[in-house]
Amino acid sequence: MSDTDLPPAPPHPPRPIRSFVLRAGRMGSGQTRALTELGPRFVLPFQTARLDPEAVFGRRAPLVFEIGFGMGDATAQIAAARPGTDFIGCEVHTPGVGALLKQIGERELTNLRIVQHDAVEVLEHMIAPASLAGIHLFFPDPWHKKKHHKRRLIQPAFVTQLVTRLVPGGYLHCATDWQPYAEQMLEVLGAEPALRNTAAGYAPKPDYRPLTKFEHRGLKLGHGVWDLVFTRR
């Protein structure tokens, strides 16, 4: 059979649109040590099966899922201030995972676990429907250029998926320092029939969300920060 007689190769499946770009980051010695010593206990491997939070944390408690915790400062502060709540944070960048593990060790946190994987896939495969008391999405990449807006996380289909993971009355808390993205968030979240806005528009910053160093610096320069807090009907 000649090459011309061979059946055409099957088309490659379309690559999923990612909301992040993996970048190499510098790892400090403390982060590296935390990965080695604490990673086996506090980093959950990605799996295509539902997670059992009660087995993971050894108790039954409200569960909050955070998407993209960066270097984990706010995550650690929130977990320390809310010991009665369990937290799972997703982050793809290894330096951030190492930094949060370091804080887990320093603060002796037992109510926080990490999954180093794409949060969209973690949500789809590992998080059971109607199992989350809250979802945090703080300062996601705004993808400033119009041609990149499709990479933004807050899109109608993803919001619908987020809602299915919340218990009735559970909350979705987003925050951004990029006004055009805040406006898109408000439009998309407001159009989801299963969500109710807790404010007339943007919400006052909840007390549990600490100000990051980046946010402090931005506020001093006159930059705005917009919080959006919606609950599942």
Backbone hydrogen bonds, N-H to C=O, Kabsch-Sander energy under -0.5 kcal/mol:
donor,donor_aa,acceptor,acceptor_aa,energy
5,D,2,S,-1.4
6,L,2,S,-0.6
6,L,3,D,-0.9
18,R,16,P,-0.6
28,G,26,R,-0.5
32,T,28,G,-2.4
33,R,29,S,-2.4
34,A,30,G,-2.2
35,L,31,Q,-2.3
36,T,32,T,-1.8
37,E,33,R,-3.0
38,L,34,A,-2.8
39,G,34,A,-1.1
39,G,35,L,-0.6
41,R,38,L,-1.0
42,F,38,L,-2.6
43,V,39,G,-2.5
44,L,42,F,-0.6
44,L,114,I,-3.4
51,L,126,M,-3.3
55,A,52,D,-0.6
56,V,52,D,-2.1
57,F,53,P,-2.9
58,G,54,E,-1.4
61,A,59,R,-0.6
64,V,86,D,-2.6
65,F,134,G,-2.2
66,E,88,I,-2.9
67,I,136,H,-2.7
68,G,66,E,-0.6
68,G,90,C,-1.6
69,F,90,C,-1.0
72,G,69,F,-2.4
76,A,72,G,-2.5
77,Q,73,D,-2.1
78,I,74,A,-2.7
79,A,75,T,-2.5
80,A,76,A,-2.2
81,A,77,Q,-1.9
82,R,78,I,-1.3
85,T,82,R,-1.9
86,D,62,P,-3.0
87,F,111,N,-2.4
88,I,64,V,-2.4
89,G,113,R,-2.7
90,C,66,E,-2.6
91,E,115,V,-1.5
94,T,92,V,-0.5
97,V,93,H,-1.8
98,G,94,T,-2.8
99,A,95,P,-2.3
100,L,96,G,-2.3
101,L,97,V,-2.4
102,K,98,G,-2.0
103,Q,99,A,-1.7
104,I,100,L,-2.6
105,G,101,L,-2.2
106,E,102,K,-2.4
107,R,103,Q,-3.0
108,E,104,I,-0.8
109,L,104,I,-1.9
113,R,87,F,-2.3
114,I,42,F,-2.7
115,V,89,G,-2.4
117,H,115,V,-1.5
121,E,118,D,-0.6
122,V,118,D,-2.1
123,L,119,A,-2.9
124,E,120,V,-1.8
125,H,121,E,-2.5
126,M,122,V,-2.6
127,I,122,V,-1.2
128,A,126,M,-0.6
130,A,164,T,-2.5
131,S,128,A,-0.8
131,S,165,R,-1.6
132,L,165,R,-2.8
133,A,63,L,-2.8
134,G,63,L,-1.3
135,I,171,Y,-1.8
136,H,65,F,-2.5
137,L,173,H,-2.5
139,F,137,L,-0.6
139,F,175,A,-3.0
148,H,145,K,-1.7
149,H,146,K,-1.5
151,R,148,H,-2.5
152,R,149,H,-1.6
155,Q,153,L,-1.6
159,V,155,Q,-2.5
160,T,156,P,-2.1
161,Q,157,A,-1.6
162,L,158,F,-2.6
163,V,159,V,-2.5
164,T,160,T,-1.4
165,R,161,Q,-0.8
165,R,162,L,-1.2
166,L,162,L,-0.7
166,L,163,V,-1.1
167,V,132,L,-2.6
169,G,232,R,-2.0
170,G,167,V,-3.0
171,Y,133,A,-1.9
172,L,230,F,-3.2
173,H,135,I,-3.0
174,C,172,L,-0.6
174,C,228,L,-2.7
175,A,137,L,-1.9
176,T,226,W,-2.0
179,Q,177,D,-0.6
181,Y,178,W,-0.7
182,A,178,W,-2.2
183,E,179,Q,-2.6
184,Q,180,P,-1.7
185,M,181,Y,-3.1
186,L,182,A,-2.6
187,E,183,E,-1.9
188,V,184,Q,-3.0
189,L,185,M,-3.0
190,G,186,L,-1.8
191,A,187,E,-1.1
192,E,188,V,-0.5
192,E,189,L,-1.0
195,L,192,E,-1.9
196,R,231,T,-2.6
198,T,229,V,-2.4
203,A,227,D,-2.6
209,R,206,P,-1.4
216,H,212,T,-2.7
217,R,213,K,-2.3
218,G,214,F,-2.2
219,L,215,E,-2.8
220,K,216,H,-1.9
221,L,217,R,-1.2
222,G,219,L,-1.3
223,H,218,G,-3.0
226,W,176,T,-3.1
227,D,203,A,-0.6
228,L,174,C,-2.9
230,F,172,L,-2.5
230,F,228,L,-0.5
231,T,196,R,-2.6
232,R,170,G,-2.8
233,R,194,A,-3.0
